[in-house]
Amino acid sequence: MTSLLPDNFTFTQSSLQTFVNCKYQFYLRYIEHFLWPAPATNDMLAFERDRSAGARFHQLVHQLLLGIPAESLVRSAENDPDARVCRWFELFRKSVYPRLSGELHPEYSLTVSLGGFSLSAKYDLLQVDAEHLTIYDWKTSRKKPARAWLEAQLQSKVFPLVLVEEYKLLERAPAPAVFMLYWEVSEPDEPFVLTCGADRLAEDREFVLSLMANISASRPPDFLRTDDVQRCRFCVYRSYCNRPGLAASPEDYLSETYLFNEDEHSLLYED
């Protein structure tokens, strides 16, 4: 049976998360490529302001990790039209992350073949040394999510899995330790660190493989609308389902779509 997905389709944490949240949303976006008639939030100016500020902060961090002199970057941050960017960048500069040791790869993308499917991840920073590999992800959400919620998200599964597949870590004995660290500007001294042991990695591998196979084998009637109508407040396709309702606030939207970032802001911007 021919898959509805194009031959060159590459899965990402964002596309997989979309399918888990609402299969019909995945169908409209990734298969039908529909445009969205509904606003993402009830205040698009505030949303765009937050999104743009976060993107500029990530750019400053990337330049700093590439070795561009901090003085010039500080001046750029101080002149940023959003004062939060300067504050975020100062918090980052005072953290341990600009002074990490080992082999560092900022803004690093990897794509692997897994079970005949293409799976991709883009890392804010990847640190490699002889004993461990660490994934770093910088977040500028307004509200830090609960640990259990964050751990269950597809980003926390896909990012370590792509890295493990690229380095063939499950084939090495002993395998280097793999960690994933989320650094949130709202709580800079309390990062969330996920330890990716062999059992968890194997479990996540089976889950992601099953998810990709399920999507690939699905036919149009299989892409059902979510039963959780509260999710529709965050969906730009909600009017297609006769669920227009009220759009979420920018704060709620950015919290709900916390992990929809690098491929890129997936509910609003085409890959």
C-alpha positions in Angstrom: 0.0 0.0 0.0 1.4 3.4 -1.0 1.9 5.9 1.8 0.2 9.2 1.7 3.5 10.8 2.7 5.9 12.0 -0.1 8.9 9.8 -0.8 11.3 12.4 0.7 9.3 13.0 3.9 11.5 13.5 6.9 10.0 13.1 10.3 10.8 15.5 13.1 9.9 15.8 16.8 7.4 18.5 15.7 5.6 16.5 13.1 5.4 13.5 15.4 4.1 15.6 18.3 1.5 17.0 15.9 0.2 13.5 15.1 0.1 12.5 18.8 -1.8 15.7 19.7 -4.2 15.5 16.8 -4.0 13.2 13.8 -6.3 15.4 11.7 -4.0 18.4 12.3 -1.1 16.3 11.0 -3.2 15.4 7.9 -4.1 19.0 7.1 -0.6 20.3 7.6 1.8 17.6 6.3 -0.3 15.8 3.7 -2.8 18.3 2.4 -0.6 21.3 3.1 -3.6 23.4 3.9 -3.3 27.1 4.7 -4.7 28.1 8.1 -7.8 30.4 8.3 -7.7 30.9 12.1 -5.4 33.1 14.1 -2.9 31.2 16.3 -3.7 33.3 19.3 -6.1 36.1 20.4 -3.1 38.6 20.2 -1.0 37.8 17.2 1.2 40.9 17.8 2.2 39.7 21.2 2.8 36.2 19.9 5.0 37.5 17.1 6.9 39.7 19.5 7.6 36.7 21.8 8.6 34.5 18.9 10.9 37.1 17.3 12.6 37.9 20.6 13.2 34.2 21.2 14.7 33.8 17.7 17.1 36.8 18.3 18.2 35.4 21.6 19.0 32.0 20.0 21.0 33.9 17.3 23.1 35.7 20.0 23.8 32.5 21.8 24.8 30.8 18.6 27.2 33.6 17.8 28.7 33.5 21.3 29.3 29.8 21.1 31.0 30.2 17.7 33.5 32.5 19.4 32.3 35.9 18.3 33.5 38.5 20.9 31.0 38.9 23.7 31.4 42.7 23.7 29.9 43.1 20.3 27.1 40.7 21.1 26.3 42.5 24.3 26.0 45.8 22.4 23.6 44.1 20.0 21.6 42.7 22.9 21.5 46.2 24.6 20.2 47.7 21.3 17.5 45.1 20.8 14.0 46.5 20.6 12.8 44.0 23.2 14.5 44.5 26.6 14.0 40.8 27.4 16.6 39.8 24.9 19.3 41.7 26.7 18.2 40.2 30.0 18.1 36.7 28.7 21.5 37.0 27.1 23.0 38.3 30.3 21.6 35.4 32.2 23.1 33.0 29.6 26.5 34.7 29.7 26.6 34.3 33.5 25.7 30.6 33.3 28.2 27.8 32.9 27.2 27.0 29.3 29.4 29.5 27.4 32.4 27.9 29.1 31.7 24.2 28.4 34.6 21.9 27.6 34.9 19.1 25.0 33.9 19.1 21.4 31.0 21.6 20.9 28.6 21.8 18.0 26.2 24.7 18.1 23.1 24.8 15.9 23.9 21.2 14.8 21.5 19.2 12.6 21.5 15.4 12.1 19.3 13.2 10.0 19.3 9.4 10.3 17.6 6.5 8.7 15.5 4.5 11.2 13.4 1.5 10.1 13.4 2.8 6.6 12.2 6.3 7.7 14.1 9.5 7.7 14.2 11.2 11.1 15.8 14.6 11.8 16.8 16.7 14.8 18.3 20.2 15.1 20.2 20.8 18.3 20.9 24.2 19.9 24.2 22.7 21.2 25.7 19.3 21.2 28.6 18.5 23.5 30.8 15.4 22.8 33.6 14.1 25.0 35.0 10.6 25.7 32.6 9.8 28.5 29.3 11.4 27.5 27.2 13.3 25.0 25.0 16.1 26.1 22.2 17.8 24.2 21.4 21.4 25.2 18.2 23.2 24.4 17.6 26.9 25.2 14.0 27.9 26.0 12.4 31.3 26.3 8.8 30.2 27.3 6.9 32.4 29.7 6.0 29.5 31.9 8.2 26.6 32.7 6.4 23.3 32.1 6.1 20.4 34.6 8.9 17.9 34.5 6.6 15.0 33.8 5.0 16.8 30.8 8.4 17.8 29.4 9.8 14.3 29.7 6.8 12.8 27.8 7.2 15.1 24.8 8.5 13.9 21.5 11.5 16.2 21.6 12.8 14.4 24.7 12.5 11.1 22.8 13.6 12.1 19.3 16.6 14.3 20.0 18.5 11.6 22.0 17.4 8.9 19.7 18.7 10.6 16.6 22.0 11.2 18.3 22.3 7.6 19.4 21.5 6.3 15.9 24.1 8.7 14.4 26.8 7.6 16.8 25.7 3.9 16.9 25.8 4.1 20.7 23.6 1.1 21.3 26.2 -1.0 19.4 29.1 0.2 21.6 30.0 -1.4 24.9 30.2 0.4 27.2 28.1 3.1 25.6 28.8 6.7 26.5 26.2 8.3 28.8 23.7 10.5 27.0 22.0 13.5 28.6 19.5 16.1 27.4 19.4 19.5 29.2 16.7 22.1 28.9 17.7 25.5 30.0 14.8 27.9 30.6 15.4 31.6 31.0 12.5 31.9 33.5 14.4 29.6 35.9 18.1 29.7 34.8 19.5 28.0 37.9 17.1 25.0 37.6 17.7 23.2 34.3 15.8 20.1 33.5 18.3 17.2 32.9 17.1 14.0 31.3 19.3 11.0 31.6 19.0 8.8 28.6 19.9 5.3 29.7 20.0 2.2 27.4 16.5 1.0 28.6 14.9 4.3 27.9 16.6 4.7 24.6 15.5 1.3 23.5 11.9 2.0 24.6 11.8 5.3 22.9 13.2 3.8 19.7 10.4 1.3 19.5 7.8 4.0 20.3 9.1 6.3 17.6 9.4 3.5 15.0 5.9 2.4 15.7 4.6 6.0 15.4 6.3 6.6 12.1 5.1 3.2 10.7 1.5 4.1 11.9 1.6 7.4 10.2 3.0 6.0 7.0 0.3 3.3 6.8 -2.6 5.6 7.7 -5.3 6.4 5.2 -7.5 9.5 5.2 -10.2 8.1 7.5 -7.5 7.2 10.0 -6.6 10.8 10.7 -9.2 11.5 13.3 -9.8 14.8 15.1 -8.7 14.9 18.7 -11.3 14.3 21.4 -9.6 16.9 23.6 -11.4 20.0 22.3 -9.3 22.2 24.6 -6.4 21.5 22.2 -8.4 23.2 19.5 -7.8 26.6 21.1 -4.2 26.2 20.0 -4.8 25.0 16.5 -4.7 27.3 13.5 -6.8 24.7 11.6 -9.7 24.6 14.1 -12.3 26.2 11.7 -11.9 23.2 9.3 -13.3 21.1 12.1 -16.2 23.4 13.0 -14.5 24.0 16.3 -13.7 27.8 15.9 -14.1 28.7 19.6 -11.8 31.2 21.2 -8.1 31.4 20.4 -5.7 30.9 23.2 -3.8 33.8 24.8 -0.1 34.2 23.6 1.1 33.0 27.0 -1.0 29.9 26.9 -0.2 29.2 23.3 3.6 29.5 23.8 3.3 27.2 26.8 1.3 24.6 24.9 3.6 24.7 21.9 6.7 24.9 24.1 8.6 22.3 22.0 7.5 23.3 18.6 10.6 25.3 17.8 13.3 24.4 15.4 11.4 22.9 12.5 10.3 25.8 13.0 7.4 27.1 15.1 5.6 24.3 13.2 2.1 25.4 13.6 2.7 28.8 12.0 5.7 28.5 9.7 6.3 26.0 6.9 9.4 23.9 7.1 
